[in-house]
């Protein structure tokens, strides 16, 4: 089992990014944290897990048996259900998701389970009260999962958005036992998005988003625990909220058949076009109704790739 990343490793990673001339934007950071805590109240109701960014909205389409390597993740603190997110299986034992799904200022999840059913995944008899261990309860989120893990790893420079940007919002879950899939998410080449944007221009770059989160917040909240997909378009890889290129901004445009992510989709993959290449994962959003743009951690950054590959 890998040793946890030491504090000096986190500091080194953060300093390397800070040297790019980035600065912290307190207003935007505050809005992200506010959204996190406002939506965290949904956990105890048994709806979707919520984080800085997370569900498929706009024009969601059920995936059916497709994308069965994109999974629903349930997290626990000492057996107590803590919330859920979306993850991408990169191998039979390695799942990529967002760091804020597994770690908060209050605690880091001690375990996670994988649910690969396309859904809707129905609740069991668990009370979703935020204090009850799963022992003695049946159904979601306590029994019926496909795989489990007690090995969760947080990307070294993630600090709960304290020094945002960048987000550094990535985590790896190593399963206790293999859970084979016919296909897995593929990692991009280093700096893939930079090369792509230069060659084609931003207006032509689209992504397939796949996740288990909310489908809408207003006028009616739709919280099916079901795997949906939609299409989003690249806005920019260079802005004060993308950390100078560490994150990427995508937008939804329902009028043109496109969508975005919402609560429960945190960690969800943004596949390049219709491929299996995971270019980014859902990190945060600024709109509590899941409208407008979303921000995603770029997986094609060389240091992020190196860290992920160390688990494969």
Secondary structure, DSSP 8 states (H G I E B T S, - for coil): ------HHHHHHHHHHHHTT-----HHHHHHHHHHHHHHHTTGGGTS----SS---BSS-EE-TTTTTTEEEEEEEETTEEEEEEEEEESSSSEEEE-HHHHB-SS-B-SEEEEE---S---B-S----SS-BSTT--SBTTS--SEEESEEEE-TT--TTTT-SS----EEEE-SS----S---EE--TTHHHHHHHHH-GGG-EEEEEE-S-SB-SSS-B-----EEEEEEEEES-STTTTTTTEEEEE--GGGT--B--TT-TT-EEEETTSSEEEEEEEEES-TT--SEEEEEETTSHHHHHHHHTT-
